[in-house]
Amino acid sequence: MVTVAAPQPLTPEYGYASYHYAPQYQEPAFMPYYVSPVQSVPYYSTAYPNNSYPSPPIQTSYSPQYMYQQNSPPIPQQTVSHDKILSGAPKENCLVAKGRKVHVDHRTMTMEQLQPFLIPFKMTNAELETNAYPMFREGSRTASIAETTYTLNKKMFLDDFDMKRTCSRCQKEFKLRPDGTMVREKDICRYHHRGTNRNGKRDTFQKRYTCCNEEYNSTPGCKFSDVHVFDQLFKKELATFYATPRPTSANDPRSNKAYALDCEMVYTVAGPALARLTMVDMYKNMVLDLFIKPPTEVLDPNTEFSGLTMETINNAKDTMASCHQKLFKFVNSETILIGHSLESDLKAMRIVHTNVIDTAILFRSSGDFKVALKNLSAKLLHKNIQGDNEDAVGHDSLEDAGTCVDLIFYGLKNPESVVIRK
């Protein structure tokens, strides 16, 4: 049998609020925007016993609740709302609109509309010279390429009889045979195929290779090759450069175009050689994608970085001459060419061109160093390219050229991020 205590009587001593009524409403002496109450709404105040919460509330008072409305002065007809300003053209003399940063979607422009925005990004002749772009001196038919900090202590252009070379991978010096062929020997070249990464600070600072995580300069290399490779060229190659053709007329359609291009090179017995050329327009449509067969023996297709194999190279249909012919159908001396460290591509193509936008120069680091395309893409575009995982096989020249286009539009939208040349 269960015994239930009887509820306590409803008296104030058990914590119930005393019965009371709300005071009558009195109109204030001055309320300019007061509106008389329109309808009474029942309003009940409630109370809970101190020793029985959460018992059902007890109605203890009743009062009418009045509705008020605060009137505002009349709105002028010329007033424009903030939302309307943001969504469309602002009114004249509108303070909110003054100084407002308006973004223009450059991607929707025609090429004729876009070209004036690209001109401030072009490199000056002094920059072309400093960054080792191939140039023609006045009255000379032979291209000249300036020395850089990278080439200062390294002979980049050799005489015909000079058979000494420096391996681009292991940095060892070696010689070609007297007939110009390469000496092959098992595991003759041992090298690290990736760059370095810096970890730690101060006392814990370490510089390690990203390919094997070994400490910098602690091991001779983690990868082996049966042949050395090199970047040096014969001096006679400087006489094989062509200038992009001049406009045929004032209405030459090539003059108002801009293209981004990227090249893939392979190592040959005559130095680095062009093996693939990919060019896209400013809407990332592919214009050219050519596979070129080098004229000399290929030592290494550099698959890990070029994405090319010996089979691809042997099946290539184009030569340097046909590459020039097809390229010049779209490009003349006034066409803007865009690329990342484009001087390397122009050297491989044996072309002299001065209307250039170089994203490696446009987005230089605070220390005035070039930033890798992969790093720029990750930092500015939040897009990963040139994957270093085991499944990634080389760079994709189409992807790299398209990334250069994206960087240009990023610079147009964020002009504070680029170095504007006078």
C-alpha positions as CSV (number, residue, x, y, z in Angstrom):
1,M,0.0,0.0,0.0
2,V,1.4,3.4,-1.0
3,T,0.7,6.5,1.0
4,V,0.6,9.8,-0.7
5,A,1.0,13.0,1.2
6,A,-1.8,15.5,0.8
7,P,-1.0,18.8,-0.9
8,Q,-0.3,21.7,1.3
9,P,-3.0,24.3,1.5
10,L,-2.6,27.3,-0.8
11,T,-1.4,29.9,1.6
12,P,1.3,32.5,1.3
13,E,3.3,30.9,4.1
14,Y,4.1,28.0,1.7
15,G,5.7,30.3,-0.9
16,Y,2.8,31.3,-3.1
17,A,2.8,34.8,-4.3
18,S,0.1,37.0,-3.0
19,Y,-2.8,37.8,-5.2
20,H,-2.4,41.2,-6.9
21,Y,-3.5,43.1,-10.0
22,A,-1.3,45.0,-12.4
23,P,-1.6,48.8,-12.0
24,Q,-3.7,50.6,-14.5
25,Y,-1.9,51.9,-17.6
26,Q,-1.4,55.7,-17.6
27,E,-0.6,57.5,-20.9
28,P,2.8,59.3,-20.6
29,A,2.9,63.1,-20.7
30,F,4.8,63.2,-24.0
31,M,5.1,60.4,-26.6
32,P,5.2,61.8,-30.1
33,Y,4.8,58.4,-31.9
34,Y,2.4,56.8,-29.5
35,V,-0.4,54.8,-30.9
36,S,-3.3,53.9,-28.7
37,P,-3.7,50.2,-27.7
38,V,-5.7,48.3,-30.4
39,Q,-6.7,45.2,-28.6
40,S,-6.3,43.8,-25.1
41,V,-4.6,40.5,-24.9
42,P,-5.0,38.4,-21.8
43,Y,-1.8,38.2,-19.9
44,Y,-1.3,36.0,-16.9
45,S,1.6,36.2,-14.5
46,T,2.5,32.9,-12.8
47,A,4.2,31.8,-9.6
48,Y,5.7,28.5,-8.4
49,P,5.7,27.3,-4.8
50,N,9.2,27.4,-3.4
51,N,9.1,23.8,-2.2
52,S,7.3,22.1,-5.0
53,Y,8.9,23.2,-8.3
54,P,8.2,22.1,-11.0
55,S,4.6,21.9,-9.9
56,P,2.0,23.3,-12.3
57,P,2.0,27.1,-12.2
58,I,-0.8,28.9,-10.5
59,Q,-2.4,31.9,-12.1
60,T,-2.0,34.8,-9.7
61,S,-2.7,37.9,-11.6
62,Y,-4.4,39.2,-14.7
63,S,-3.6,42.3,-16.6
64,P,-4.2,43.6,-20.2
65,Q,-1.2,43.8,-22.4
66,Y,-1.1,46.8,-24.7
67,M,0.4,46.8,-28.1
68,Y,2.6,49.8,-29.1
69,Q,4.0,50.9,-32.5
70,Q,6.9,53.2,-32.9
71,N,6.4,55.3,-36.0
72,S,9.3,56.7,-38.0
73,P,9.5,59.8,-40.1
74,P,8.5,59.4,-43.8
75,I,11.2,57.7,-46.0
76,P,12.4,60.0,-48.9
77,Q,11.7,58.6,-52.3
78,Q,15.4,58.9,-53.4
79,T,16.6,56.6,-50.6
80,V,18.3,53.4,-51.8
81,S,18.5,50.4,-49.5
82,H,21.9,48.8,-48.6
83,D,20.8,45.5,-50.3
84,K,19.9,47.3,-53.5
85,I,23.3,49.0,-53.6
86,L,25.0,45.6,-53.2
87,S,22.9,44.0,-55.9
88,G,23.0,46.6,-58.5
89,A,24.2,50.1,-59.6
90,P,24.2,52.6,-56.7
91,K,22.5,55.9,-56.8
92,E,24.5,59.1,-57.3
93,N,25.5,60.9,-54.2
94,C,25.0,57.8,-52.1
95,L,27.6,57.7,-49.3
96,V,27.4,53.9,-48.9
97,A,28.5,53.4,-52.5
98,K,31.4,55.8,-52.4
99,G,34.7,53.9,-52.2
100,R,33.1,50.6,-52.7
101,K,35.4,48.0,-54.4
102,V,33.6,46.6,-57.4
103,H,35.0,43.4,-58.8
104,V,34.8,42.9,-62.5
105,D,34.6,39.3,-63.7
106,H,37.5,39.3,-66.2
107,R,36.8,35.7,-67.3
108,T,33.6,36.8,-69.0
109,M,35.4,39.4,-71.1
110,T,36.2,39.0,-74.8
111,M,39.9,38.9,-75.7
112,E,39.8,42.4,-77.0
113,Q,38.4,43.7,-73.7
114,L,40.8,41.6,-71.6
115,Q,44.0,42.6,-73.4
116,P,44.4,46.1,-71.9
117,F,44.3,44.5,-68.4
118,L,47.1,42.2,-69.3
119,I,49.5,44.8,-70.6
120,P,50.7,46.1,-67.1
121,F,51.7,42.5,-66.3
122,K,54.1,42.2,-69.2
123,M,57.8,42.0,-68.5
124,T,60.1,44.9,-69.4
125,N,63.2,44.4,-71.6
126,A,65.4,44.8,-68.6
127,E,63.5,42.0,-66.8
128,L,63.8,39.8,-69.8
129,E,67.5,40.4,-69.9
130,T,68.0,39.8,-66.1
131,N,66.0,36.6,-66.2
132,A,68.0,35.0,-69.0
133,Y,65.4,35.2,-71.8
134,P,66.8,34.6,-75.2
135,M,67.2,38.0,-77.0
136,F,68.5,39.3,-80.3
137,R,71.1,42.0,-80.1
138,E,70.7,44.8,-82.6
139,G,72.0,43.7,-86.0
140,S,72.7,40.1,-84.8
141,R,71.2,36.9,-86.1
142,T,72.5,35.0,-83.1
143,A,70.5,34.9,-79.9
144,S,72.2,35.9,-76.6
145,I,71.2,34.6,-73.2
146,A,72.5,36.4,-70.1
147,E,74.1,34.7,-67.1
148,T,72.2,34.1,-63.9
149,T,73.2,33.2,-60.4
150,Y,72.5,29.6,-61.4
151,T,74.7,29.6,-64.5
152,L,77.4,32.0,-63.2
153,N,79.9,29.3,-62.2
154,K,78.7,26.8,-64.9
155,K,79.5,26.9,-68.6
156,M,76.1,26.7,-70.2
157,F,77.2,27.1,-73.9
158,L,80.1,25.1,-75.1
159,D,82.4,25.1,-78.1
160,D,82.0,22.4,-80.7
161,F,85.2,20.6,-79.6
162,D,84.5,20.8,-75.8
163,M,83.4,17.3,-74.6
164,K,83.4,18.2,-70.8
165,R,80.0,18.2,-69.2
166,T,78.5,18.6,-65.7
167,C,75.8,16.2,-64.6
168,S,72.6,18.0,-63.7
169,R,71.7,15.3,-61.2
170,C,74.8,14.3,-59.3
171,Q,76.9,17.4,-60.2
172,K,79.9,15.3,-61.3
173,E,82.0,16.3,-64.2
174,F,82.4,13.8,-67.1
175,K,83.3,13.6,-70.8
176,L,81.5,12.6,-73.9
177,R,83.3,10.3,-76.3
178,P,85.3,12.0,-79.1
179,D,82.4,11.3,-81.5
180,G,80.0,13.0,-79.2
181,T,78.2,9.9,-77.9
182,M,77.5,9.2,-74.2
183,V,79.4,6.7,-72.0
184,R,76.9,4.4,-70.3
185,E,77.8,2.4,-67.2
186,K,75.6,0.7,-64.6
187,D,74.6,3.0,-61.7
188,I,77.2,5.6,-62.9
189,C,74.9,8.4,-61.6
190,R,73.7,8.5,-58.1
191,Y,71.5,11.4,-57.1
192,H,68.5,12.7,-55.1
193,H,65.6,13.3,-57.5
194,R,63.6,15.7,-55.2
195,G,64.4,18.9,-53.5
196,T,64.9,19.7,-49.9
197,N,62.6,20.5,-47.1
198,R,63.4,22.6,-44.0
199,N,62.1,21.4,-40.6
200,G,62.5,22.7,-37.1
201,K,63.7,26.0,-35.7
202,R,67.1,27.1,-34.3
203,D,68.8,24.2,-32.6
204,T,66.4,21.7,-34.1
205,F,66.7,23.0,-37.7
206,Q,67.2,20.3,-40.3
207,K,67.4,20.4,-44.0
208,R,66.3,17.0,-45.5
209,Y,65.6,15.6,-49.0
210,T,61.9,15.2,-49.7
211,C,62.6,12.0,-51.8
212,C,64.2,9.9,-49.0
213,N,64.0,12.1,-45.9
214,E,67.8,11.9,-45.6
215,E,69.7,14.8,-44.1
216,Y,71.0,17.3,-46.7
217,N,74.5,16.4,-48.0
218,S,74.7,13.3,-45.7
219,T,74.3,10.7,-48.5
220,P,75.3,10.7,-52.2
221,G,71.8,9.9,-53.4
222,C,68.9,7.5,-53.2
223,K,68.4,6.9,-57.0
224,F,70.6,5.4,-59.6
225,S,71.0,5.9,-63.4
226,D,73.2,4.3,-66.0
227,V,73.8,7.6,-67.7
228,H,74.6,11.2,-66.8
229,V,72.5,14.0,-68.1
230,F,73.2,17.7,-68.6
231,D,71.7,21.1,-69.3
232,Q,74.6,22.5,-71.4
233,L,74.2,23.3,-75.1
234,F,76.7,24.0,-77.9
235,K,77.2,27.6,-78.8
236,K,76.1,26.9,-82.3
237,E,72.5,26.3,-81.0
238,L,72.2,30.0,-80.4
239,A,72.2,30.5,-84.2
240,T,69.1,28.3,-84.5
241,F,66.7,30.6,-82.7
242,Y,63.8,32.2,-84.6
243,A,62.0,35.4,-83.7
244,T,58.2,35.2,-83.7
245,P,56.9,36.7,-87.0
246,R,55.8,40.3,-87.3
247,P,52.1,41.1,-87.8
248,T,51.1,40.8,-91.5
249,S,48.9,43.9,-91.2
250,A,47.3,46.2,-88.7
251,N,44.3,43.9,-88.5
252,D,46.4,40.7,-87.9
253,P,44.1,38.8,-85.5
254,R,47.1,37.2,-83.8
255,S,48.2,40.6,-82.4
256,N,45.3,40.8,-79.9
257,K,45.6,37.3,-78.5
258,A,47.1,35.9,-75.4
259,Y,48.0,32.3,-74.7
260,A,49.5,30.3,-71.9
261,L,51.9,27.6,-72.8
262,D,54.1,24.9,-71.1
263,C,56.7,22.6,-72.5
264,E,58.2,19.3,-71.4
265,M,61.8,18.6,-72.1
266,V,63.9,15.4,-72.2
267,Y,67.6,14.8,-71.9
268,T,69.5,14.1,-75.1
269,V,73.1,13.8,-76.0
270,A,73.0,17.4,-77.2
271,G,71.4,18.7,-74.0
272,P,67.8,19.3,-73.0
273,A,65.4,19.1,-76.0
274,L,61.7,20.0,-76.5
275,A,59.4,17.0,-76.5
276,R,56.0,18.4,-75.9
277,L,54.3,21.8,-76.4
278,T,50.9,22.6,-75.0
279,M,49.2,25.9,-75.4
280,V,45.7,27.1,-74.2
281,D,43.8,30.3,-74.6
282,M,42.6,32.6,-71.8
283,Y,39.5,30.4,-71.5
284,K,41.7,27.3,-71.0
285,N,40.7,25.8,-74.3
286,M,43.5,23.7,-75.8
287,V,44.9,25.4,-78.9
288,L,48.0,23.2,-79.5
289,D,49.3,19.9,-78.0
290,L,52.3,18.8,-80.0
291,F,54.7,15.9,-79.4
292,I,58.1,16.6,-80.9
293,K,60.8,14.0,-81.7
294,P,64.3,15.3,-80.8
295,P,66.9,15.3,-83.6
296,T,69.5,13.5,-81.4
297,E,69.7,10.5,-79.2
298,V,67.5,10.6,-76.1
299,L,69.4,9.7,-73.0
300,D,66.5,9.9,-70.5
301,P,62.9,10.8,-71.1
302,N,62.8,12.3,-67.6
303,T,59.4,10.5,-67.1
304,E,59.2,11.4,-63.4
305,F,58.9,15.1,-64.3
306,S,58.0,15.3,-68.0
307,G,55.4,12.5,-68.0
308,L,56.9,11.3,-71.2
309,T,58.1,7.8,-72.0
310,M,60.5,6.5,-74.7
311,E,57.5,5.0,-76.5
312,T,55.8,8.4,-76.5
313,I,58.9,10.1,-77.9
314,N,59.5,7.4,-80.6
315,N,55.9,7.8,-81.8
316,A,56.0,11.6,-81.9
317,K,54.9,13.0,-85.3
318,D,56.2,16.6,-85.1
319,T,59.7,18.0,-85.5
320,M,61.0,21.4,-84.4
321,A,60.3,22.8,-87.9
322,S,56.7,21.7,-87.9
323,C,56.3,22.9,-84.3
324,H,57.3,26.4,-85.4
325,Q,55.0,26.3,-88.4
326,K,52.0,25.3,-86.3
327,L,52.8,27.7,-83.5
328,F,53.2,30.8,-85.8
329,K,49.7,30.3,-87.1
330,F,48.5,31.5,-83.7
331,V,51.4,33.6,-82.5
332,N,53.1,36.7,-83.8
333,S,55.5,39.1,-82.2
334,E,52.6,41.1,-80.6
335,T,50.8,38.0,-79.1
336,I,51.1,37.8,-75.3
337,L,52.6,34.5,-74.2
338,I,52.1,33.5,-70.5
339,G,54.1,30.8,-68.6
340,H,55.9,30.0,-65.5
341,S,59.7,30.6,-65.9
342,L,58.9,30.9,-69.6
343,E,62.5,31.5,-70.5
344,S,63.2,27.7,-70.2
345,D,60.3,27.0,-72.6
346,L,61.5,29.6,-75.1
347,K,65.0,28.2,-75.0
348,A,63.7,24.7,-75.7
349,M,61.5,26.0,-78.5
350,R,64.4,28.0,-80.0
351,I,62.3,31.1,-80.0
352,V,62.9,34.8,-79.2
353,H,59.7,36.5,-78.0
354,T,59.4,39.7,-75.9
355,N,55.7,40.1,-75.2
356,V,55.8,37.9,-72.1
357,I,54.0,37.5,-68.8
358,D,55.9,35.3,-66.4
359,T,54.0,34.1,-63.4
360,A,57.2,33.3,-61.6
361,I,58.1,37.0,-61.8
362,L,54.6,38.3,-61.3
363,F,54.2,36.4,-58.0
364,R,57.7,36.6,-56.6
365,S,58.3,36.0,-52.9
366,S,59.0,38.7,-50.4
367,G,62.7,37.9,-50.8
368,D,62.5,38.4,-54.6
369,F,62.8,34.7,-55.3
370,K,60.8,32.7,-57.7
371,V,58.1,30.5,-56.2
372,A,57.4,27.1,-57.8
373,L,54.2,26.9,-59.8
374,K,53.0,24.0,-57.6
375,N,53.4,26.2,-54.4
376,L,51.7,29.2,-56.0
377,S,48.7,27.0,-57.0
378,A,48.4,25.6,-53.5
379,K,48.7,29.0,-51.8
380,L,46.7,31.3,-54.1
381,L,44.3,29.0,-55.9
382,H,44.0,26.3,-53.3
383,K,44.6,23.7,-56.0
384,N,47.1,20.9,-55.8
385,I,49.0,20.1,-59.0
386,Q,52.1,18.1,-59.9
387,G,51.4,15.5,-57.3
388,D,54.4,13.9,-55.6
389,N,52.7,10.7,-54.6
390,E,53.7,7.4,-56.0
391,D,50.8,7.3,-58.4
392,A,51.7,10.6,-60.0
393,V,53.7,10.3,-63.2
394,G,55.3,13.5,-64.2
395,H,53.9,16.9,-64.8
396,D,50.9,17.5,-67.1
397,S,51.8,20.4,-69.4
398,L,48.0,21.0,-70.0
399,E,47.4,21.3,-66.3
400,D,50.4,23.7,-65.9
401,A,49.4,26.0,-68.7
402,G,45.8,26.2,-67.3
403,T,47.2,27.0,-63.9
404,C,49.1,29.9,-65.3
405,V,45.8,31.2,-66.7
406,D,44.1,30.9,-63.3
407,L,47.0,32.8,-61.7
408,I,46.6,35.7,-64.2
409,F,42.9,36.0,-63.3
410,Y,43.8,35.8,-59.6
411,G,46.2,38.7,-60.1
412,L,43.6,40.7,-61.9
413,K,41.2,40.2,-59.1
414,N,43.8,40.8,-56.4
415,P,46.2,43.4,-57.8
416,E,47.9,43.8,-54.4
417,S,49.3,40.3,-54.8
418,V,51.4,41.0,-57.9
419,V,54.4,43.1,-58.8
420,I,53.2,45.7,-61.3
421,R,56.0,46.9,-63.6
422,K,56.2,50.5,-64.7
